[in-house]
Every structure is written in C-alpha cells, then in structure tokens.
C-alpha cells in the first residue's frame, strides 16, 4: 500500500499580505513560510496515523516548487514519511501544479492520495480535484473523518448542514480538513531523521497554464463605523439586510 | 455558444446557492451576448420550468437517480459531456460543497481554465478576467482565463438573486451514466447548535453582560439568526461560558459573514480572532470602546435594552 501526501508552502497565518511590482506579485519580504495547515494537520497526520497502524505502508510526500520549498518539505519529513519528491518548477496556476503531481502519482502507483482541502494563500480548493480527474479515479472533498478497512475507505465528508458517509474502494483522492487528525509537533528524533531522508528532485513535464493572475488588490480600509441610535434598532436591521447583505 | 449554469440539488430540492448562480450566469450571458441555460443532474420535486423566472430559456435534466448523490467523477463526466453537446463556452457553478468537489474535475476534463471563489462578473473588456478572494479573504486576485471554454465557481453569498417572470423549456439530456464508485451509507444533518468556525453569523458576548445568567438574550438573538454563540476571553476565564466559545488570538479564530459583538470592548487580542469577519457590528454602552474603530456598524447603548429589540426586529423581518 502506497500513500502520497501533497504538501504546499504558504505564508504564516499572521503574515501581513502585501504586493509588489504594480500589485502583480505577492511581496515575500519578511514572510515566514509554513506548511499549509490543512496539508500538515489533517492530510499528513492522517497518513502518519495510517502508517502507525500498518507499518508496511509506504508514505511519500510531494511538493511542486523551487528549492526554496526545501525547508518546508524537510519540516514535513520531520513529522514523518519515508521520502519526499519535489517537482522543480515555479508554476503558480493550480492546474499546472496538479499536472505535475498527477504525473508523479501515475508513475508511483499510489493507492491513496491525500491533500489539504485548500491552501490558505490561494484558497482554490482545486488541486485535489484536478489530480483525481487527471488520474480518472474517485475524489472525496472536505473530508472530516477517514477509516481504512482493507482496500475500502469510509470517509465522512462535509455537506450543507451536516455530514455524509461515503464508502469507496481505493484508489481515491481525499481533500482533508479539520476532524481528520489531531495536530502534532515534530520531535527532535524526527527532525534529525528528516535530515537523512531522501528528497528527490524531479524535472517538471511540459504543461500550458489555463489561467494567469493579472494583478492583486487589497480590500479597502474600513470606511469607519456607521453608528445607529440606540432607539432605532430597526434601522440597524435594515442596514444589515439591504446594505451589508449580511442577514 | 451559451452559458451553462449547473443547478445543484439535495434531497429533491434545488439548493439556495444555485439561485445565486442562476442570476450570475444570466447576467454573464447578457454581458457576452449569448443565452443562459441550466443543467440539473438527478431528479427533484421542484418545478424546473419555473427556473425561467431567473432568466434561463432552457433547463437540461439528466434525470438519472444515480446522480441524486454527489460522485465527483460521475458528475464531471456528465457535465463535460453536456457542455460539449450543448456547445457551452462558459460553465458556472457555486463554490459550495459540491462545487469544490467537481469544478476542478470539469476544468481538467475540458482543458478549460477555472476560477474558483469568484465574487464578481468577469471583466471582458480585455480578456476574461475574474475577481476572486485569496489569502483567506485578506486580498483579491484578478485572474485571466486563457482557454476557449471557461469554468467559474461563485462564492456563496456574493451575488444577489434576481427573480422575474418567465418559463423555461425542460429537455432531458441523453448521457450515459456509469455505476457510481461511491456508496453513500449515511447522511447525518447537524441539528441544534451551529459550529462556531463554520457559522455564517456569530453572536458574541463580553463582560458587559455582567454574568452568565444574562446569556439568554444572546442565545435568543443567535437562534433567530441561525448563528453560533461566542464570547471574549475574560468571559471564558470566569467560567461564564465554555472555553470552546472563546474567540481571539489564543482562542478560536473565525471569519463569519457577520460578527455581532455585544458588551466587548475590543482588545487587540480579541480583534485578531475576528477581524476577518466580513461585517462587524458592535453594541457597547461605552462610546470610547476600541471595538468601534474596527466595526462596520455600531450602536452606543445598553445591551440589555438593545439586544432584545434587535432580536424582535429580526424576527419581524423574517416574518415578512
């Protein structure tokens, strides 16, 4: 049994978001990079739990990016996993990224591919869907619980106002979110072991992006509070309904 | 050439988010000078011809019961087939639970560029540029789709539904539907309490409420709004409310559409946990409370008088 966990680096949640070059590029100055929390806390840790139950499982991690992703993938290896693969390209279009992962996955013959439900920077929620289509295998998104019995997975996924339980035979792609696993902190033994684990750098395959970012915008600063008199609560309800469209 | 609008359903009914997408798709079709048609997978009890009221001329239905449950692989295959047989150039759907599962699959299958989480109609003056949220709502990106066919998923609650008159013709779509590889063994709907991190609306109380015995009015307001309840750190530390309700830097961080802060002064640690909320309402008797600087709407007044009135006014609105 082989599991592939997809890892992305993202700016730390407390990062100040700014852009440069006429708002066409994310300004990385002073940004701390972390493992995308959904990839780390839910996808990777779930894979570790499965491997702890069944040590014969082969667990590979993959990221798509240039050498500046290495510290983040080493951190992921410190949590666990047998080896990591980095596809050496700096594409940002999520389709192009998924094409690279799908190519490696096809070659590796993985039974289970886990990703976070989305990254906290681009929030596209599209990479796992792309991978599953490129491999033509089932996909369960927004997973909150995952159990494996032999070659059949039982997955709880989020639906509007509740959960749905799906049973699906492997192979499958699963997009993971809160509930899948508990957060872990790498220990010193893991950090030391990660230094010697293989990190394979592979060349990208040719792919044309389907989209391109023209520019970024920051939200306008709050216009200032609109005060409503305490004896005119109906006006607040009207503003929330008609102007803010919040209720 | 047309805009094809994917209409999502559950348990025999069309989802609310689909009506937003219908309006979006119809406006987009008018903008690029084409027609808007809808596509529904599975069977529903709703009257499909009535979707004409939202501006679509035709509703294509693949009335196969296998499609009543989401299987992303099957859905993408059927939708992609429909796009090709109908000759659609744009596919629009909601960025809801279903959209997150199928949008990328449709895109990959058709080699059609995808923008998820769109919040506005595209700018078609130079290319096909769609605005979407990025960095968890801290910024926006304008993304150009460079392929002949485009797929757009619309963020829920970002487009107002427009209803008019009209009736659509309903046509059955002849597609082959493979057996699903996904077996749905249970559907569990959450009843009662709304989970805090997933809530669209959060009603939060602070020390200004004076004691746990006064939380009834917070719960009444939350109930009327289908909102989750939350509290500030001092309230959790005093055991007035459970710790899982504590929002702030060291508690839960939330980003609802609407955050209503009652009797909370707005310390910087509290703001860090809630400043990604789309709309912030502050009710506080102290006009100098720092929270007013981070708020969109505010009432300077006594919570014990304002909050019950607010609940009553919202109830009135819901009954109209």
Interface residues (C-beta under 8 A of the other chain):
Chain A: X11 X13 X17 X19 X94 X95 X98 X117 X118 X120 X121 X122 X123 X124 X125 X126 X127 X128 X129 X130 X132 X133 X134 X136 X137 X138 X139 X140 X141 X142 X154 X157 X158 X159 X160 X161 X162 X163 X164 X165 X166 X167 X168 X169 X175 X178 X209 X210 X211 X212 X213 X214 X215 X216 X217 X218 X219 X222 X223 X225 X226 X227 X228 X229 X230 X233 X234 X236 X237 X239 X240 X241 X244 X245 X246 X247
Chain B: X10 X15 X69 X70 X71 X72 X73 X76 X95 X96 X97 X100 X101 X102 X103 X104 X105 X107 X108 X109 X111 X112 X113 X114 X115 X116 X117 X127 X129 X131 X133 X134 X135 X136 X138 X139 X140 X141 X142 X143 X144 X145 X146 X147 X157 X160 X181 X182 X183 X184 X185 X186 X187 X188 X189 X190 X197 X201 X225 X253 X257 X258 X278 X279 X281 X282 X292 X293 X294 X295 X296 X297 X298 X299 X300 X301 X302 X305 X306 X309 X310 X313 X314 X316 X317
